[in-house]
Amino acid sequence: MKTEHDMFSALVNLLVDRSLGLHLVASLAELISVDARFNLWVASDGKQDLDDKEMLDVIDIYEDLRIKCCTSIEEFEADRDEESLEAAFRGIIETLTNAHRPGA
């Protein structure tokens, strides 16, 4: 997988791996859900809730998280370290959940 893939596709592709542990599958599903909610928020309320600078900041945060997610998946594919990938997912979930709150 290359890091230019979008985060959602990278997550869904990983989800088909039948050898994943239950905790990682749960984190993966939660991250897919958080990503979807974030994108829905941006498409609907985000444009109204944030000024242009704040919206650009949120987009930058999302891009950084997308790269971190795809890179973490690539590392997992090389080392199969589920704990590291789950920890990366937890960090992304927390940041993405708070990304739409200025100052969070």
N, C-alpha and C positions, 0 to 999 in steps of 0.2 A: 504494500500500500504506500502511496506517496502522500505527502502532507498537503498537496493541493486539493485533495478530496474534501468535500464538505463534511462537517462533523456528523451530521445525521447519517449519511451513507456509510461512514466509517463505523459508526456504532451499530447500525443494522447489519452490516457485513460481519462484525464480530459476534453478534447475537446468534448467528447460525452455527457457531462453533459449539458442538455438542459436548465438548470436554470441559467446559467452564464450570467452576464451582458455583454453588447456589448463591453465596454472598456476592460474588462478582456479577452474576446474572441480575440480582436485585439492584445492585448499584448501576449497572448498565441500563436497566429498564427505567430507573429513576432519572438518570441523566437524559435519556431520550425524552421522557416526560417534561423535564425542566427545560430542555432545549425547545420543545414544541410550544410550551407555555410562553417562553421568552419571545419566540418569533411571532406568536399571536399577539402578544402585548405590543411589540414594536409595530406591527402592522395596524393595530387599532389605536390603543391609548397612548403609546409612546410618542407619537408625533404631536399629540396635544399636551402631554404631561411635561415634556422636556423642551428647553430652548435648543437652538441649533448646536451650540457648543456642547451641551450635555448629551445630545443625541450622538454627536461625533465621538465623544468620550465613550459612550456605551458601545458604539460600533467598534472602536479600537479594542475595548475590553473583550468583546465577542471574538474578534479576529485572533487576539492573543490566546484565548481559551480554545479556539478551533485548532490552532497550531499545536498547543499543549496536548490536546486530546489525541490528535492524529499521531503526534510524536510518541506519546505514551503507548498507544496501540501498537505502533511499529516496534517499540522496545519490548512490549509484551510478546509480540510474535517471535522475537529473537530469543527471549529468556524464559518465557512462560511464567513469570513471577506475578501471580494473581494479587498478592498483597500490595505490591507497588502500584499495579494498575488500579486497584480499588481505591487506594489512597489518592491517586491522581484524580480519579473520578469524583471522589468526595470533595476535594478542593475545588474542582470545576463546578460542581453542583452548588456549593456554598457561594462562590463568586458570582455565578450566573444568576442565582436566586436574588442576590443583592444588587446586581448590576443596574437595575432600573430605579434604584433608590439613590438619588444624588447624595453624596457624602457618606454612603455606606461602605 
